[in-house]
Amino acid sequence: MSEYTVAEARDNFTKLIDRALAGEEVTITRRGKPVVAIVSKAPTRGLSIDLDWLDRVRVSPSGPNADGTSLVELMRGEERY
């Protein structure tokens, strides 16, 4: 945990946000007393969570003319003649 005065925080705000995004808790003090804590609400696990889910639920059209259009028509219940 790192501590900064209000004046230091004002001058280094972008840096403090980057530190919080890196997982560090940043405390801002006024007259030596902590008044604000900056912590990240960003997901701790990256984009790979969504990609893993996508791999599990992916549906592929089958057949000789399988493409995106065929898949959409299949999901809509349409048939191509």
N, C-alpha and C positions, 0 to 999 in steps of 0.2 A: 504494500500500500504506500502510495506517495502522497505528500501533502503540499499544497500550494496556497499562497495567500490569494485574496480576491484579485489583487493587481497582477500577480504572476499568472493566474488563470486567464484573465482577460488578454494578456499579451501572448499566451501560449495555448489558446483554446483548441485549435486544430490538433496540436500535439497531444493534448489531454484526451481528446476524443479517440485518437489513434491508440493511445495507451489503454484506454478502457476497452476498445474493440479487441485488443490483444489479450484481454482477460485480466488486466490489472485494475484494482479499485483505486480511484483517484479521489482524494478528499480535498475540499476547498475550505480554508479557514478564514475566520474574521476575528481579529484581535486575539489570535492564538487558539481559538476554539473552533472545532469542526462545525460547519454549517451546511455543507452540501457534499454528497458523495456521488460520483459519476461512475456508473456501472453499465456494462453493455447488456442490451436486451436482444442482441443478435443471436441467432442460433449458434450453439457451440459446435455442432457438426455441420459440415459444409453441404454443398449442393449434392454430394453423393447420396444423401438420404432420398432425395427426389428421384435420382437416376436409378437407384435400387428399386424403388417402388414402381417406376416406369417399366423396368425389365420384368418385374413380376406380373404386371397386369396387361402387358402389351398383347394385342390381338393382331394376328396376321391373316390377311385373306389367302385363300387357297385356290388353286386352279390355274389353268394355263394363262389366263388373262388377268391375273390378280394384280391390282394396283390400288392406289388411294381412292380413286373414283368408284371402283367396284366395292371396296370396303364400305364407303359411305352409302352407296345404294343398298348394300346388304343390311346395314344397320337401320336404314329407313324402311326396309321391307319392299323396296322397289326392285323390279326386274328389268333387265335390259334385253331387248329382242333384236 
